[in-house]
Amino acid sequence: MKLDIRAMYEGNYNLAIYDITGKLMFKKDGYIDNIIHFIQQDVSDWTKGVYLVSIIIDNEVISKKFIKE
C-alpha cells in the first residue's frame, strides 16, 4: 500500500492503520516538509478486509477506509 499525503503546510504527523476490530496494525510518526509526502507499507500478509487509516497533521484529523482484497 502506498499513501500519498498532500499537505498545504509543513508539520508533524501521526499515522495509524487499524483493522475492523480496532487492532493497531501500523503506526508511524514523522514530519512533512514538502507538499506531497509518500509513505509505503507492505500489507501483503494482512488479512483481506476493511481497514481504517487515520492521520493527524498538526491537530487536523483525516480518516479514510481502505479494502484489502
C-alpha positions, 0 to 999 in steps of 0.5 A: 500500500502506498499513501500519498499525503498532500499537505498545504503546510509543513508539520508533524504527523501521526499515522495509524492503520487499524483493522475492523476490530480496532487492532493497531496494525501500523503506526508511524510518526514523522514530519512533512516538509514538502507538499506531497509526502509518500509513505509505503507499507507492505500489507501483503500478509494482512488479512483481506478486509476493511481497514481504517487509516487515520492521520493527524497533521498538526491537530487536523484529523483525516480518516479514510477506509481502505479494502484489502482484497 
